[in-house]
């Protein structure tokens, strides 16, 4: 079955540091890939997406590139802020009627 | 444009009781999916409804059920509650179920 694996957390960084959160997936065919973010006490917010190989999703300074050859979709940001502290989820869908398959989530804490 | 609305935000129930959670999707969205989020299992797909029909179902016992109304609002029901059903239940809506999903803030269910 489909699966998503994220790097072990938590991740703790200082403000303005570079962020990478690794995500790899297993799925047949050509899934769409997503990064969602969850702030404390909230639901999930879509951060960015990519629907085909070599697509780059970007939003609010975050970027991720769909790499089919390595089945990866790593999240990066050049300079993190305290307000980026949250839980980040990598997810995929194969257009399978509303079903998203999520990674286990990575807790990011950014210190001033 | 209003987002996905879930009610209630918090619930406390006793073992053996049943509970109904509600989800109002974004206007125009016809697909509604439900997820269970727990610290141990992460985010798990429960089911998806589109035009009042369940199109997809995750691996949960029959105590978990749902329905969708003609206005796309959805409810999920859990009968004979168990302690392990304590979780954050998230609802997501999308246009057709194969596009990006938008999540509500969730309903926090505590079973005592």
Boltz contact constraints between the chains, C-beta under 6 A:
constraints:
  - contact:
      token1: [A, 42]
      token2: [B, 105]
      max_distance: 6.0
  - contact:
      token1: [A, 43]
      token2: [B, 90]
      max_distance: 6.0
  - contact:
      token1: [A, 43]
      token2: [B, 103]
      max_distance: 6.0
  - contact:
      token1: [A, 43]
      token2: [B, 104]
      max_distance: 6.0
  - contact:
      token1: [A, 43]
      token2: [B, 105]
      max_distance: 6.0
  - contact:
      token1: [A, 43]
      token2: [B, 106]
      max_distance: 6.0
  - contact:
      token1: [A, 44]
      token2: [B, 103]
      max_distance: 6.0
  - contact:
      token1: [A, 46]
      token2: [B, 100]
      max_distance: 6.0
  - contact:
      token1: [A, 49]
      token2: [B, 100]
      max_distance: 6.0
  - contact:
      token1: [A, 95]
      token2: [B, 98]
      max_distance: 6.0
  - contact:
      token1: [A, 97]
      token2: [B, 48]
      max_distance: 6.0
  - contact:
      token1: [A, 97]
      token2: [B, 55]
      max_distance: 6.0
  - contact:
      token1: [A, 97]
      token2: [B, 56]
      max_distance: 6.0
  - contact:
      token1: [A, 97]
      token2: [B, 97]
      max_distance: 6.0
  - contact:
      token1: [A, 98]
      token2: [B, 31]
      max_distance: 6.0
  - contact:
      token1: [A, 98]
      token2: [B, 33]
      max_distance: 6.0
  - contact:
      token1: [A, 98]
      token2: [B, 48]
      max_distance: 6.0
  - contact:
      token1: [A, 98]
      token2: [B, 56]
      max_distance: 6.0
  - contact:
      token1: [A, 98]
      token2: [B, 97]
      max_distance: 6.0
  - contact:
      token1: [A, 99]
      token2: [B, 45]
      max_distance: 6.0
  - contact:
      token1: [A, 99]
      token2: [B, 56]
      max_distance: 6.0
  - contact:
      token1: [A, 102]
      token2: [B, 43]
      max_distance: 6.0
  - contact:
      token1: [A, 104]
      token2: [B, 42]
      max_distance: 6.0
